[in-house]
């Protein structure tokens, strides 16, 4: 049995200082660590199995809500304004406020192979809801438009990147977005936009390493493919107005925006079942089959 020695502890913990406090509760220099609810959720979601009683997507709304509540909103708004001045595509996207909240009837008549037809198939046949987060939120500012439009475009990004709504497809899309966001925005705003993505990536990596090692090699490949694609995107796909492209062929959209290396359909389909415990045949968690 492996045993960590005192010499190991001394080496890795060298330079530590002990601070005292009069506080009667846990307190640290990290506002995230100080948040008891967030500590509990992150510990649980990092360490639990993807059991049949819970979908992999469980508790994402709660964690996202806590993270949003802890943001320094005056700083975020200032960063938005500064980046609008620096990035004309970003400013135009925010100023137009055109949403991608498509309805079935809007996209039912587009030709096969176009973005409109792919969106129609998704809305009519997938069982997923394109308006899956911040439901009911009123768009009344750049910030609320960003929040809602990023929700609407998430599944469109799946459609055009080739990273389908399976476990490794979600991982690849997380990696692609992270690479693109940090390449386009200043790091402070990129970190805010990628905050929930960072959490999702961390908990997913931990659980695969603990419980589903057979998926880890494929997950690493998905990260590599996603990162390589995201590095080539001309802009973060969240700021593309997809209503301007409904009659475009998917291959033309990919060429226009540098979307390269899309895997073939079904490439990672097997990774969803492999990254979780067996599902109940008629129980919970059927719709939330993808990674995150």
N, C-alpha and C positions, 0 to 999 in steps of 0.2 A: 504494500500500500504506500502511495506517495505521501511524503511528509515534508511540509515546509519547515525549514530549520530556522533557528534564531538568527543565524548568519544571513540567511535570505532576507528576513525581516529587517535586520539592521542595514543591509545594503540598500534595499528598495525604499526604506523609510528614512534614510539618512537626511539630515537637514530639517526634519520636522520640528515644529515648535508647538507647544501646548498653550492654548489660550484659555483663560478662565472667563466666566460670565456670571452675572447675578440673575440671569434669566432662568425661570423655572420651566421653560419649554425649549425644544430644539431650535437653535438659531444658527445661521451661518451667513457668509457673505453672498450666498446665492439666493435670490428670491425664488428660484425654482425649487431648490432643496427645502426652503422654508415653507413651501406650500404642502401641507399634509395630504390633501386630496390628490395632488399631482404625484407625490412620492408613492402613495399607495397604488395608484393606477399604473404608473410606469413600472414599479416592481412587479405587479401582477402580470402586465402585458409583456414584459421582457421574459418572464420566467414560466408562465403557464404553457401548457400544451394547447395546440389548436384542436380542442376537444369537440366531440359531437354535440355538446350542449350549447356551444357558443360559436358563432361564425368568426372568421378571422378578423372581420371588420368591427367586432364588438368594441364598444367604448371609445371609438375614434371621435364621435361627437363630443363626448365629455372632455377628453384630453384637448381637443381643438378649442373648446370653449374656454377652458382654463388658460391655455396659452394666449388666446386673443385677449382675455381680460387682463393679462399681465403685461401687455405691450405698452410701451411709452407712446401713446397716440400722437401727441404733438410732434415728436421726433419722426414718426412714420409719415405724417402728413407733410412735414418739411421735406423729407426725402422724396416723396412723390413729386412735390413741386420742383425740387432741384433736378430730378431726373427728367421731368417734362421739358425743362429748358435745355437739357443736354441731348435728349433723344427724341427726334421729331416723330418717329413712328409711334413711340409710346404716347406722346402728347396727342397725336391724331386719334389714336385708339381711345384714349380717355375722353377727349372732347366729343367724339361722335356718339359714344354710349349706345352702340348698336349691339343688342344682345343676340345670343344664339339659342334662345329658348324655343326651339322648333317644335311645331305640332305636326301630327301625322298628315293632315290635309294640306299643309304648306309644301310638303316634299314628295307627295305621292306620284307626281307625274314626270319626274326627272328621268332622263335616259339611263339605261343600265351602265354601270361603271362610273357614273358621276358621283360627286360627293352627296348631292341631294338624294340619289337613290340609295346610297349606303346608309345615310341617316334615316331614311324611311324604313329600311329593313330593320335597323336597330330599334326604332321606336315601335314598329308594328310587331316585331317578332322576338326581341331579346328578353322582354319582361323587365328590363331595367328602366329606371326613371332618370331622364337626362337632368331633371331638376332634383338632385338627390341631397342637397345640403343648403343650409341657410334658407330653407323653404319659408316662403311668406315674407322674406326681407324686402323692404322697399328700397329701390335704387334712387338715392337722392344726393349722391356725391361721387367724386372720383373713387373714393375708398369703397363705398358699397357697390358701385359698378364693378370694380375689380373683383370683389369677393364673389358676386353672383356670376359674372361672366366666366371666371375661372372654373366655377362649378359646371356651367353649361358646356364649356369646351373640353372638359376632361375626357369624356367619352369620344368626342370628335378626334382628339389626339390619339386615342387608341385606334380609331378607324384609319387614320392616314399614315401613322408610323409603322403599322404592321405589328405593333405590340398589343396583342389582343387582351381581352379581359380574363386572363388566367393568371396564375401565380407569377410565373416568370415574366409575363407580359407587363404586369404591374411593376415589378422590380425594374425592368428595362426602362419603363416610362419615368419612374422616379429618378433613375440615373441620368436619363436624357434631359429631363427638366432641370435637374441640379446643375449639370454641365452648362446648359444654355443660359440659365439665369445668372450664374456667376460670371459667364463670359460677356453678358450684355449689361447688367446693372452693376452699380457699385456694390461692394461686398455687404455693406450694412443693409441695403434694401433687398438684395438677393437673399440674405440670411432670413429676413422677415418673411419674404414670400415663400421660402423653402422650409419654414419652421416645422410645419406639420409633416412635410416630406422627410425631414431629418429624423423625426420621431418614428415614422413608419419604417424607414430603412433600418434604424437601429434595432427596433423590436423584432423585425423580421429576421435580420441577420442572427440575432441572439437565439431565437427559437429554432431556426434551422440548424444552428450549431449544436444545440442541446438535444433536439428530439428527432430531426429529420435530416440526418447527414447525407442520405442518398440524393437529396435535392441540392445540396450545397454546390457541387461542381457546376450544375446547370444554372444555379443562381449567379455564380461568379461570371459565367459566360454572358448571362443576360445583362449584368452590370456593365461588362466590357462593351457589348453591342450597343446598349443604350447610351453609354457615355460617348462612344465614337459617333453615334448618330447626332446626339445633342450638340456635340462640338461643331458639327457641320451646319446646324440650323442657322439660317440667316438672321432670324429673330426668334425670341421665345414664342412658341406657337400660341400661347395664351393671348397674345396681342394681335393675332391675325383676325380680321373680320370675316368669318366664315360665310356670312350671307352674301358676300361678294364672290363666292367661289362655288355656289351650289351646282352650277352647270359645268364645272371643270371636271375633267377626268382625274382620278386619284393619281395616276402616274404623272400628270402635268403639275398637280399641286406639289408632289414630291420633288420634281425637278425645280420648280419655282423657289421652294424654300429650303433646299439642301437636305431633304429627308432621304438619307441613304441607308443601305444595308437592312432594309425591312425583311424580316424573316417570312417564310411562306406561311400561309394559313394553316393553323393547327400545330405549328412547330413546337409550342410549349404546352399544348393542351393537357398532357399527362401530369404536368407539375402541380396542378391544383389539387388533385386527389392525393398525390404523394407528399404534399406539404401540410397535411392535416390528418387527424384521426378519421376513421370511416364515419360517414354521415349517417344519420337516421334516414331510412328510405322515405318516410313521410313526416319527418320532424323538422326542427328549426334549422336555419342556416342554409337552406337550399339556394336562396337568391344571392347571398353574400359568399359566393364560392371563390371569388378572386382574392388575391393576396391582401390588398388594402384598397 
